């Protein structure tokens, strides 16, 4: 099945569309205007516009330092849609090259910078899914639920448990929200007759995982809404400051690390 993506280089290289056949998978937040998203600048809070954001060199980051969801989602990218790059304030460069064919989409990433630099990179895809949608992953991989059962705590469990909430299915709004790291390099999203299959990998030794953001009207406080994220990631933590040994990707002696994401539909 044909897979196509569209991006907006002027606004952080964000993914504005991801289609398999006639199905559009990316959710757009109806409460956020394009003007609000376009006004984002380094140092401003994250704008949850939907679509897909490139979260690099961290994901959770430090909001007070302007690093919430990383340091490239609000910067203009340089290049053309299928080959573009952005640079962080600390001199790391993220390059993205996109290849389409009749059966799948492949996105190749290259991270360059000073050898020994740790980083995380999540492709923050917010998906437009029904209440019947399901996630399928191979086996029962490890799951880490940060800030559960309280802020600062960590719950370590196995798929599909998300600290008492099911990560593999949605259902109607129930006032809950959970973010979890799933230690896997593949996931399938099933929604009715449509399937979105994601798999990714890197050079040997770099950790891979994906983030699940399951927000069924539980966030933010005061004005909650529904959103659902599946975020392939190089690394296995939500923020560099919280990464345990082996959970962050690290640039080796060459100062370069490559990884790839493949998308298929059915």
Beta strands, then each sheet from edge to edge (+ up, - down):
strand 1: 3-8
strand 2: 14-20
strand 3: 23-24
strand 4: 52-57
strand 5: 78-80
strand 6: 83-87
strand 7: 93-100
strand 8: 104-112
strand 9: 118-126
strand 10: 134-136
strand 11: 142-146
strand 12: 154-158
strand 13: 176-182
strand 14: 186-191
strand 15: 194-202
strand 16: 208-219
strand 17: 225-234
strand 18: 249-250
strand 19: 256-265
sheet 1: 1+ 2- 3+
sheet 2: 4+ 9- 17+ 16- 13+ 11- 12+
sheet 3: 4+ 9- 18+
sheet 4: 5+ 6- 7+ 8- 19+ 15- 14+ 10-
end
